[in-house]
Amino acid sequence: MTSITQDGQIEFRFFRQGVRSVQLVGDFNGWAKSGLPMQPAGDGWWTAQVRFDAGEYRFRYVADGTWFTDYAAYGLEMTKNGFNSILVVPETFGDAEQAIARKRVA
């Protein structure tokens, strides 16, 4: 699953017990299996935080060499290799009005 943190980073969370490594891969890194390493967060959860420009991104997780789709993502896209997860980063997230709103919440 994905979420946008208060400081504008995208947080990726993936659950898979018993694996030794998980990488975040997608169109943002050319689908390289050696993508962004995710960190174990305990109890089978893995996390990564990344900052992306506004736009749409396709991604998947690779856990011990096996590809996984994030069905809790913004959407899914069928490809010849299975389903890709879709992440949408809104343009307005970084604007001044949003920054003021975030300060009020904090």
SULKA-V452217 format. One record per helix or strand of 2 or more residues. SS is the DSSP state (hx for helix, st for strand). FROM is the first residue (numbers start at 1). LEN is the number of residues. Records with the same first field share a line. If there is no record, write none. Layout:
SS = FROM-LEN / FROM-LEN
This chain:
st = 2-3 / 10-6 / 22-5 / 36-2 / 39-4 / 45-6 / 55-9 / 66-3 / 75-5 / 82-8
hx = 27-3 / 91-4 / 96-10
